Amino acid sequence: MEWMRRELHHRDLGLTDDQVVDMYRVMLTARKMDDRMFALNRQGRVPFVVGSSGHEAIQVASIFALDRDVDWILPYYRDMGAALAWGFEPLDIFLATFAKRDDPMSGGRQLPNHWSDVDRRVFTQSSTIGTQYPHAVGIAQALATDGREGVVFVSGGEGSTSEGDWHEAMNCAGIHQLPVIFVIENNQYAISVPSHDEVAGCIADRAKGYAMPGWLIDGNDPLEVYRTMQMAVGRARAGEGPSLIEAETYRYYAHTSDDDDRLYRSREEVDEWRRNDPVVTMRQYIIEERLMTAAEELAMTEQVEDMLARAVVEAEAAPESDDPYSNVYVRVIEPGPAVTSLEEPVEGEEVNLITAVNRSLHEVMDRFPDTLVFGEDVGGRKGGVFKATERLSERFGEDRCFNTPLAEASIIGSAVGMAAAGKRPLPEIQFADYIHPAFDQIVSEVARVAYRSNGKWNCPMVIRTPFGGGIHGALYHSQSVEAFYAHVPGLKVVVPSTPADVKGLLFSAVEDPDPVMFLEPKKLYRLAKGPYPAGEHVVPLGRAAIRRLGSDLTILTYGAMAHFAGEAVGLLEERGIDAELIDLRSLKPLDWPTIEASVQKTSRVLIVHEDNEFVGYGAELAAQIADKAFEWLDAPIRRYALPDLPAFPYANGLEEMVYPNPEGIVEHAVELAKY
Ligand SMILES: Cc1ncc(C[n+]2csc(CCOP(=O)(O)OP(=O)(O)O)c2C)c(N)n1
């Protein structure tokens, strides 16, 4: 391997002598910190560390090209140099390494090096490879929409470019020509997988396909890094769009303290790369250029080492982390008093559910100027496959209601970034059946932002999606997904079943600081009609509605089944059975007091939903009732739900055989009442 002589001079790039010395100081600090961290790990004082040694040039010089007052950064776990250059204090980094209470990034909840700083626009990172890229795009989209200043820097290893999130984010950044700089630190391995088993062709070349320039550079040369970043930053600030930089580099430590790199690379190879050690060559440059004398450099090294030694002592002595509970939600909704009567009837024009969705979106966008509505087919004149977003683009502009590429992970991932940058996103997933590619973004990112940043960041958004069967949508247009998401701490889940509840719950969801899954039973889009209240109408999250008062048994349900159960209770009445019907509306948080009061009154419970019975949402209801209200029961808790089938089959008659219906509800209720 031939290492090229450096041909660049810092003054030609507009860097002052002091800036170059400063750059070197940060690179040196990163290297020394790494050495300390691995030493602490070997001494058994910290359980896990991730190294950055070898990457200092690409990390530190990149940041020097940015504006720390307006730009945003999303550095990945290996970016110690970037973090230090951005202004993270070594003490804070050591507090995170020791996972102490005062770790400002996560309060000891995350592994070390998961950067986060709300004041300095460093968005909280997870450990999931690649998920940060759509976040960066969403932040840039928010900045562009508002005409705000700022460039977004996002980095990752070459392995991360194999993830779909990376491609989706590159595509989206290219489509909108957003001010994002993708920096790929290609250190030749993704854990043990060499880059030739990871990447087909050249990463930088992929930029062309996403309508942006791509540069392949020596990532160990800080001046080359700085020069390339200057070009990328210049483009972004001038509104010329995104850039991709692939920086060839190498890591000197193993992947993490848990990895044994002798199993996949030779000492000779490591030594060869050490001949182009960015810290060593930068030191040579500084001395050759007479920016410092050797004695001054030695004094600087000692000073850095002293400072780090003190930071380690202080961090190790700091109080332990002791709070695993807080910040799952930004707003914890405490259970209210039990609902024991019917709601006051609402007044308004009679509309169907889809009209209510459309009208509510119009009202919400009108009321909250920071809301954005987007998804597949939602923009333009079409206004969604169900017309839920009809005329929103026309009324509020294509900046606030727009089409996205067919890429669910990036629809949700970019919403995370928009929320981080102060917007209230309302992403739409066209059918719940197609939400699965976004599962990772919803579960690992959206739901955890508040918890993992110890409450420093939140992720307010309303994810709307039509779900459920009964419309001959077959296996891929009739799935129910509520159980997947109700299972996830950090999410709230609602299912409206009347036009009035659509409006009331949507306003509550948009005003809530936490992410809300807003599941629309599409069977009811045209079937369910009811008054749409004009003016202020809010249905609080966590409050069920009693649709019929009764004393013989309680039917617990939601969504389309609330509608069918409404028919069933009429039929039951004819048979002399007085059923109470509870429409849960809010699956998480759950209105337990209302359920409990009803069970105490009726002593019999039938749970109805169209999702699978096995580990369905009803299983949780049944478990809670058995657990907390067992003494009140006079009969086993019954469930009426989809058997263990993958959604509803298409052919005439097949769906009807398994889709829960009013007659089936009656049958189950009669049997239960007789028990
Ligand atoms: C989605 C996902 N899959 C797998 C992992 C486990 N994992 C952690 S780091 C890593 C390799 C990443 O390599 P690369 O992106 O090249 O970055 P590097 O660590 O080399 O800097 C893997 C597979 C993960 N964290 N996330």
The ligand as a Gaussian input file, in Angstrom:
#p B3LYP/6-31G(d) Opt

LIG

1 1
 C      -29.430000      -3.021000      12.549000
 C      -28.250000      -3.582000      13.290000
 N      -27.759000      -4.785000      12.916000
 C      -26.681000      -5.293000      13.569000
 C      -26.095000      -4.610000      14.600000
 C      -24.877000      -5.183000      15.328000
 N      -23.676000      -4.355000      14.921000
 C      -23.208000      -3.373000      15.685000
 S      -21.958000      -2.551000      14.972000
 C      -22.001000      -3.526000      13.603000
 C      -21.051000      -3.280000      12.468000
 C      -21.129000      -1.886000      11.933000
 O      -20.141000      -1.678000      10.992000
 P      -19.952000      -0.304000      10.277000
 O      -21.268000       0.291000       9.942000
 O      -19.021000      -0.496000       9.142000
 O      -19.325000       0.649000      11.370000
 P      -17.994000       0.450000      12.236000
 O      -18.452000      -0.171000      13.539000
 O      -17.077000      -0.410000      11.478000
 O      -17.449000       1.806000      12.459000
 C      -22.991000      -4.491000      13.725000
 C      -23.283000      -5.532000      12.730000
 C      -26.675000      -3.379000      14.970000
 N      -26.181000      -2.649000      15.980000
 N      -27.719000      -2.879000      14.284000

